[in-house]
Structures are given as structure tokens and as C-alpha cells.
Amino acid sequence: MKKVIIVGAGISGMTAGIILQNSGFETEIYEKNAVPGGELTGWKRDGVYIDNCINYLMCSKEGSAMHDLWCEIGMLGKDVRMYSKDRFFTYKGNGGEITYWRDKERTKREMLELSPEDKDVIEKFFENVKRAESMIMPIEKPMDKMGPRDFMKLGDFAKNVPAAQKAYKGVSVKDLGMSFKNPVLRNSVMLTHPEMTQAYSFIMSYAMVTSGSGDIPEGGSLAAALRIADKYKKAGGKLRLNAPVKNVKISGKLADGVVLEDGTEVKADYVICASDANHTFTQLLPAEYMPKKLRKCYDDKDHFSVFSKYHAAFIVDGKMDVDPDTTFWESEGIKVWDREIKDVGFICYNYDPTITPEGKTSLQMKLFQYGKEVDNWFELAKDPGKYEAKKYEVAQALMGLIEKRYPETAGKIRILDAWTPVTYARHCNAYRGAYMAFVADKDTKTVTTPGVIKGLKNVFLAGQWLMGSGGLPPATAQGRYAAWRICKKEGVECR
Ligand SMILES: Cc1cc2nc3c(=O)[nH]c(=O)nc-3n(C[C@H](O)[C@H](O)[C@H](O)COP(=O)(O)OP(=O)(O)OC[C@H]3O[C@@H](n4cnc5c(N)ncnc54)[C@H](O)[C@@H]3O)c2cc1C
């Protein structure tokens, strides 16, 4: 039985592990943290659970190969209850209000009522949301190994999604927003995605909700990660926690295995690096092995940026009467670093009683952090006292905005935790604290990088950084692709 070592127990590494175990390999996953899941995680503060990942799970609806893969790895299953969202989000500001409903006809009607003068922009938007609903994640084999027949099997996806992308070619989220005459619609488009992102990303995210494919599994992200780890262990996989890998040991064109931080050497026939790609090529492997396509993304910072977020979690005594899930509103504003942010929002987790204490309301606020702002957090973190103070200063200011907007929370709300891009770098070795992959701008095509390494025959890559802007489906698909490549090499069926 051939042995495979996987670096990282994120969703990508664990997916590769489950599939390889089911295909007859012996695998071991080495994970630096005490808990599996990587960015798919959550934790408790003062006994209250804070969820830190799944806002939308693409392909949560039955009937796609990706949904079957979710079930196979334990993300979803017959015994996992799902929470359906009736909306993407609501925005209240500029003297009006708009909700992006799951029912897109309703949203369209309400947009046209709000702003008849934007009819053409609205019609085009919904035409392309409909197209983007056919988005699927190909998982049968790596995309670089797919031929015309494989693409034909993808049905509407192969024709509709490129058409929607073409319709918004060269258009950023900000451009899309600015194309609306109505200020409520204009601002609403610029809340969920970084402004420089291709407009198509916003359309695709909304289409995920309208197609009924963006629901959330009960228990949130940590419960999902633990279910997946459980599947892996039940399939016979060995999960080594608190076991950081120092580097991959290479002899010529082959890897012998890995060396752990404590100096232990572990031999293997294959190695899969399922850690953050930048970490892989700065720590685990010499940088010259980085695939060219990936190198191009890191080098071309003007077109491939990365972003992270500042987060604060709050708990309120009592059940607030707020819309479920995400609400943004125009506030009096908060200044973080040099940027004034007026439109702020929270996610309310009351939709899942298993993660919200009885009689309480669990809220989270998030602020995009870009470029210099990310640098500022890393600089500040060199002085733990100042870093903690700044984190809580921002959380305090955000809490003030909630109290102002929802006076019933005054005196009943408190901060549970606050975290920053530095948290993701420390927890997952994430490049610049990013938790999604490259954000290709409006002038750039998103890039998919083959998970193979030129010059190394038995080392493969997995993880979200290999595919577009990342996220759980790409990370999971890439885990499967890495397993597929090893199965193919060994001439065994990939199960
Ligand atoms: C707040 C937040 C919200 C999100 N919302 C969504 C959402 O709604 N929908 C969606 O699809 N996606 C969402 N994502 C993105 C999603 O979480 C990621 O795309 C996905 O989890 C990445 O998985 P991965 O396995 O590629 O990487 P990771 O999760 O980063 O896994 C890599 C693992 O490798 C480990 N590791 C790194 N270096 C080493 C080493 N040297 N030795 C041993 N182990 C190592 C890390 O600790 C980690 O466990 C969100 C992420 C965050 C943080």
C-alpha cells in the first residue's frame, strides 16, 4: 500500500485524505493546529460559540456532483439539517432600502419600483444572475485534464457562465455600483465584495442564493470541520494534530517525505502540500518550484490583490427583532486607519439555535482590510499591547454604531472577541492574512493553476489558492484533484 503524507488539515487536505483512503492508500495528515479545519473553523469565548466561515455554501442543493462530494466528505449529509436563507442581504441607507431576496423576481420588482430609471441596468443584472445560476464546480478530474467531451458534460454551465462573464468583462464591482442612478442600489452593490473585484463575482454570489444553492449546515463551520475529520479517521486516515511540518525532504526529482518542526523525519511515497500556497513555496519547498501561473499572480500585485477582514463578535442579552442573516446600514461612519467607512453591517446568527445561546442574539461585524491596512495590523502586532488595544478600540466603535442604530441593545451588548488579518496568518500561515485567494481585478482573468510541480514527480498541491478567488468549493475540488492525480499515477480508480 503506497503512503501519502498531506500537509494541512484544512478542507482541501482532508478531502484529499478521505478520497485517497477510500481509494486504497495509506495516508497521514500533519496539521500545525490542535483543531482540524484551517479556515473552516469557529471557537468559543465566554462559553459562546463564534462561527468563522460558512456564510454561503455553494452547491448545498442536492443534484450536483459537488453536492455529492460534500456528502462524501461529511460536510453535508442526511442527518445534517440545513438553514435556508430567504435573502442574500438587506441594505438600508441613502433614504431607502433594498433586499436581495432569494426570490430574484421579487428583488427585480422591488428594484424597478425603487428606481424605474435604472431599468436597463436592472434587466441586464437579472439576465446574468439567471445565467450564473448554472454555475457548478467540476470535480470529476482536474480542469487541466478535461477535454471537450468533459466540458460538454457540464451542460448549461459551459455556455451560460462564460456568457455572464463576458457581459461584465472589464467591469468592477465599483463600476457596476456606479452604473445605477439610484444611490440605494449603487451603494448596495459595493458591500459584499472588494470594490476592485470583477462585477461577475457579485453576480455569481447572489446567483448562488437565488438558485437555492447557498444554504448553511447546522452547527456552522467548526461542526462541519469536525464531521469531515471524523470521516477521514473512520476511513482509516491518521490525523496528526499539533504537528507543524518544517519542510518537504527532496532528493533529486523525488520527495522522500517531510521533516516536522521537532526534527522528526516521516517517509512517504507521495506528498500533498495542502497548506497556503505562499507558505508552501517559502517554507516547505524551495521557491524555484513554484508553478509559473501561481508566480505570475503573486508578482502581478496590481491585478491580483488579496484581501482580509477585521472582525468583531458581540453578544446581546435578549432576542433582537432584526432581519435574519446580513443587514447593512448607512451609519454615521467609523474611521479605521485612514479610511472612513459609512456603510456597515452585521451578520445575525439567530437563524441557527444550536450556535446561539437561548435568549441571546449573536452578531458579527466585518470590515474589509486592504493593502496598507493589512500592513498596519502586522506592524502593530509586533507590540501585543498596542495591537490588542487597537482591536478593541475598533470593536468598541462598531458596538457604538449598533447601539445607535438599535437602541434596544444599549447596555445589553458586549464584545466577545475581535480578530484581524494577523489572526489568519498565525492560525493558518495565511499569506497576508488572506482567507480567500487572489482577487482578480476587472482587467484580469481568474487563474486556475495545475496542482503539479515541475521537477518533482511525487509532490502535488491542493488548497484554495490554485483556483480563482478561492473559497470552500475550489479548496475541496483541489483536494479531490490532488487525490485523482495520485490515483492516476498508480493506475487505481479514484473513489
Ligand atoms: C471569515 C471567513 C468566511 C468565509 N466564508 C466563506 C463562505 O461563506 N463560503 C466559502 O466557500 N468560503 C468561505 N471562506 C473561505 C474558506 O474558509 C476557505 O476557502 C477554505 O477553508 C480554505 O481551505 P484550504 O484547505 O484551502 O486552506 P486552509 O483552511 O488554510 O487549510 C490549510 C491548513 O494547513 C495548515 N498548515 C499550514 N502550514 C502548515 C504546516 N507547515 N504544517 C502543518 N500544517 C500547516 C493550516 O493550519 C490549515 O489548517 C471563508 C473564510 C473565512 C475565514
PDBQT file of the ligand as one rigid body, heavy atoms in Angstrom, charges set to zero:
ROOT
HETATM    1  C1  LIG A 501     -14.410  34.534   7.924  1.00  0.00    +0.000 C 
HETATM    2  C2  LIG A 501     -14.413  33.626   6.727  1.00  0.00    +0.000 A 
HETATM    3  C3  LIG A 501     -15.569  33.478   5.989  1.00  0.00    +0.000 A 
HETATM    4  C4  LIG A 501     -15.575  32.624   4.885  1.00  0.00    +0.000 A 
HETATM    5  N1  LIG A 501     -16.751  32.425   4.242  1.00  0.00    +0.000 NA
HETATM    6  C5  LIG A 501     -16.807  31.525   3.246  1.00  0.00    +0.000 A 
HETATM    7  C6  LIG A 501     -18.063  31.179   2.666  1.00  0.00    +0.000 A 
HETATM    8  O1  LIG A 501     -19.128  31.659   3.077  1.00  0.00    +0.000 OA
HETATM    9  N2  LIG A 501     -18.069  30.295   1.630  1.00  0.00    +0.000 N 
HETATM   10  C7  LIG A 501     -16.923  29.757   1.141  1.00  0.00    +0.000 A 
HETATM   11  O2  LIG A 501     -16.993  28.975   0.194  1.00  0.00    +0.000 OA
HETATM   12  N3  LIG A 501     -15.721  30.035   1.693  1.00  0.00    +0.000 NA
HETATM   13  C8  LIG A 501     -15.642  30.907   2.735  1.00  0.00    +0.000 A 
HETATM   14  N4  LIG A 501     -14.430  31.182   3.324  1.00  0.00    +0.000 N 
HETATM   15  C9  LIG A 501     -13.200  30.663   2.718  1.00  0.00    +0.000 C 
HETATM   16  C10 LIG A 501     -12.892  29.222   3.152  1.00  0.00    +0.000 C 
HETATM   17  O3  LIG A 501     -12.858  29.141   4.538  1.00  0.00    +0.000 OA
HETATM   18  C11 LIG A 501     -11.538  28.818   2.564  1.00  0.00    +0.000 C 
HETATM   19  O4  LIG A 501     -11.602  28.968   1.174  1.00  0.00    +0.000 OA
HETATM   20  C12 LIG A 501     -11.170  27.356   2.834  1.00  0.00    +0.000 C 
HETATM   21  O5  LIG A 501     -11.451  26.988   4.157  1.00  0.00    +0.000 OA
HETATM   22  C13 LIG A 501      -9.686  27.147   2.509  1.00  0.00    +0.000 C 
HETATM   23  O6  LIG A 501      -9.368  25.804   2.699  1.00  0.00    +0.000 OA
HETATM   24  P1  LIG A 501      -7.905  25.234   2.416  1.00  0.00    +0.000 P 
HETATM   25  O7  LIG A 501      -7.916  23.830   2.842  1.00  0.00    +0.000 OA
HETATM   26  O8  LIG A 501      -7.513  25.561   1.026  1.00  0.00    +0.000 OA
HETATM   27  O9  LIG A 501      -6.920  26.106   3.330  1.00  0.00    +0.000 OA
HETATM   28  P2  LIG A 501      -6.789  26.251   4.915  1.00  0.00    +0.000 P 
HETATM   29  O10 LIG A 501      -8.120  26.234   5.544  1.00  0.00    +0.000 OA
HETATM   30  O11 LIG A 501      -5.917  27.427   5.134  1.00  0.00    +0.000 OA
HETATM   31  O12 LIG A 501      -6.036  24.918   5.348  1.00  0.00    +0.000 OA
HETATM   32  C14 LIG A 501      -4.648  24.794   5.357  1.00  0.00    +0.000 C 
HETATM   33  C15 LIG A 501      -4.248  24.041   6.615  1.00  0.00    +0.000 C 
HETATM   34  O13 LIG A 501      -2.841  23.836   6.594  1.00  0.00    +0.000 OA
HETATM   35  C16 LIG A 501      -2.332  24.041   7.901  1.00  0.00    +0.000 C 
HETATM   36  N5  LIG A 501      -0.908  24.342   7.784  1.00  0.00    +0.000 N 
HETATM   37  C17 LIG A 501      -0.330  25.423   7.215  1.00  0.00    +0.000 A 
HETATM   38  N6  LIG A 501       1.007  25.309   7.259  1.00  0.00    +0.000 NA
HETATM   39  C18 LIG A 501       1.284  24.134   7.867  1.00  0.00    +0.000 A 
HETATM   40  C19 LIG A 501       2.487  23.450   8.205  1.00  0.00    +0.000 A 
HETATM   41  N7  LIG A 501       3.690  23.953   7.921  1.00  0.00    +0.000 N 
HETATM   42  N8  LIG A 501       2.390  22.257   8.838  1.00  0.00    +0.000 NA
HETATM   43  C20 LIG A 501       1.196  21.694   9.142  1.00  0.00    +0.000 A 
HETATM   44  N9  LIG A 501       0.023  22.324   8.848  1.00  0.00    +0.000 NA
HETATM   45  C21 LIG A 501       0.074  23.507   8.209  1.00  0.00    +0.000 A 
HETATM   46  C22 LIG A 501      -3.156  25.196   8.425  1.00  0.00    +0.000 C 
HETATM   47  O14 LIG A 501      -3.103  25.288   9.818  1.00  0.00    +0.000 OA
HETATM   48  C23 LIG A 501      -4.550  24.829   7.893  1.00  0.00    +0.000 C 
HETATM   49  O15 LIG A 501      -5.237  24.009   8.792  1.00  0.00    +0.000 OA
HETATM   50  C24 LIG A 501     -14.393  31.981   4.464  1.00  0.00    +0.000 A 
HETATM   51  C25 LIG A 501     -13.239  32.115   5.223  1.00  0.00    +0.000 A 
HETATM   52  C26 LIG A 501     -13.246  32.902   6.353  1.00  0.00    +0.000 A 
HETATM   53  C27 LIG A 501     -12.028  32.980   7.207  1.00  0.00    +0.000 C 
ENDROOT
TORSDOF 0
